[in-house]
Amino acid sequence: MAGLVPAIHVSLTLLMAGFVYIMSNRRDGILYVGVTSDLPKRAYEHRSGLVAGFTKRYGLKRLIWVEQYDDIRSAIQREKTMKHWPRAWKVRLINAMNPEWSDLYDELM
């Protein structure tokens, strides 16, 4: 029976969705790329200043870009890749999805 536990764990991990997101403080402002399995909760934490670190220090409370994945591992890999991208590439992604850099937080609810 003990041999089944890892297989069940792997199956549940594969089913967990993930989100890659970008936060900013204003249009053409500072950017932060993150990943989470619970986007509404994580965005709320950033907006409320509950997360110590970069986003709190620079007041990044505006959710401006989101990409969803069926598998959290794919989302984690995408976030790691995007963190190494030049700023111009991230800005192109944002402008393609959200040219006004509107806060998308209210659309989550």
Backbone hydrogen bonds, N-H to C=O, Kabsch-Sander energy under -0.5 kcal/mol:
donor,donor_aa,acceptor,acceptor_aa,energy
4,L,1,M,-1.9
5,V,1,M,-0.7
5,V,2,A,-0.6
7,A,3,G,-0.6
8,I,4,L,-2.4
9,H,5,V,-2.5
10,V,6,P,-2.5
11,S,7,A,-2.0
12,L,8,I,-2.2
13,T,9,H,-2.2
14,L,10,V,-2.0
15,L,11,S,-1.1
16,M,12,L,-0.7
16,M,13,T,-0.9
18,G,69,Y,-2.4
19,F,36,T,-2.9
20,V,67,E,-2.7
21,Y,34,G,-2.4
22,I,65,W,-2.2
23,M,32,Y,-2.4
24,S,62,R,-2.2
25,N,30,I,-0.6
29,G,26,R,-2.1
32,Y,23,M,-1.9
34,G,21,Y,-2.6
36,T,19,F,-2.0
42,R,38,D,-2.5
43,A,39,L,-2.9
44,Y,40,P,-2.0
45,E,41,K,-2.3
46,H,42,R,-2.1
47,R,43,A,-2.7
48,S,44,Y,-2.3
49,G,46,H,-1.2
50,L,45,E,-2.2
51,V,45,E,-0.8
52,A,50,L,-0.7
57,R,53,G,-2.8
58,Y,54,F,-2.0
59,G,56,K,-0.8
60,L,55,T,-2.5
61,K,24,S,-0.6
61,K,59,G,-1.2
62,R,24,S,-2.6
63,L,61,K,-0.6
64,I,22,I,-2.5
64,I,62,R,-0.7
65,W,22,I,-1.1
67,E,20,V,-2.4
69,Y,18,G,-3.1
72,I,13,T,-0.6
72,I,16,M,-1.9
74,S,71,D,-0.9
75,A,71,D,-1.5
76,I,72,I,-2.5
77,Q,73,R,-2.0
78,R,74,S,-2.3
79,E,75,A,-2.5
80,K,76,I,-2.3
81,T,77,Q,-2.2
82,M,78,R,-2.8
83,K,79,E,-2.1
84,H,80,K,-0.5
84,H,81,T,-1.3
85,W,82,M,-1.5
89,W,86,P,-0.8
90,K,86,P,-1.3
91,V,87,R,-2.6
92,R,88,A,-2.0
93,L,89,W,-1.8
94,I,90,K,-2.4
95,N,91,V,-3.0
96,A,92,R,-2.0
97,M,93,L,-1.6
98,N,94,I,-3.9
101,W,98,N,-2.2
104,L,63,L,-3.4
104,L,102,S,-0.5
107,E,104,L,-0.9
108,L,104,L,-0.5
108,L,105,Y,-1.8
109,M,105,Y,-0.5
109,M,106,D,-0.7
